[in-house]
């Protein structure tokens, strides 16, 4: 599957209130879209929303931290390696 397909599948699972399945779709979308800033951040936001809907404080905290980190490390649309600060693509 591609990023957009996983995001659509995740949103469909959200509408069906299938929280675990939705979260899994968004995690796969994250992996597929990791090198594209907008996709990477969208996957984290969707997973954060899913964690909120599912009332999962552990996942809420995890996604809030990683969404913040992702936003900082993808500044300017370039995915950077957090250690070397070089373009990770």
N, C-alpha and C positions, 0 to 999 in steps of 0.2 A: 504494500500500500504506500501511497505517497502522503505527504504532510496534510494536504487539504482533505484527503479522504479520511484520514484518522481524526482530524478536527471535526468533520461532519459527523462521523460515527460517534465521537465523544459527545457532541451536542445532542444527537438523537438519544443517546443513553441518559443524558441529563433530563431530557423531556420525559423519559420513562422512569425517572427517579432511580436508575440503576447506578448508584454512586461508584461502586468499585469498578464496574465495567467502564464507566466514563473516565475515571481516573487513569485506568490502564490505557485507554485510547490516547489520552493527553500525554501520558508518559512516552508512548510510542511516537506521537507527533513531535514531542520534544527531541527525541533522538534523531528523527528524520529532518527536523528543521533547525538543528543546533547551529549550523554554520550561517544561517540567515537571521540577522538581528530581529526583524519584525516577527518572523515565525517562532524563533526561540522565546521571545518575550510573550507572544500570544499563547504558546503552550503552557508557560508558567502561570500566566493569568488564568487560563482555563482550569488548570489543576488547582489553583488557589480557590477559585470560585466553587469547584466541585468539593473541595475539602470543607468549605464553609457550609454548603448545602448538606453535606453528610454529617456535619457537626463532629468533625475529626480534628481536635486541637493539635494532635501530633503532626498531621499533614499540613494544617494551617501554618504552624510555625515553620516547618520545613520549607514550604513553598514561599512564604513571606521572606525568609532569609535568602533562599536561592533566587527568587525574583529580583530582590535588591542587588545581589551579587551579579546576576546576569546583566542587569541594567548598567551596572558600573563597568563591567569587563567588556561590554560590547559598545562602548562609547564611539560615536561617529559611524556606526554601521559595520565596524570591523570586529570580528571575533578575535580576541586576543588570548594568548596563553597566559594564565594568571601568574606563572612563575617567570617567564622570560619577557612578557609584554610584547611578544612578536605576533604577527598575524598567524593565526592558528590554521588557516585554510591551506 
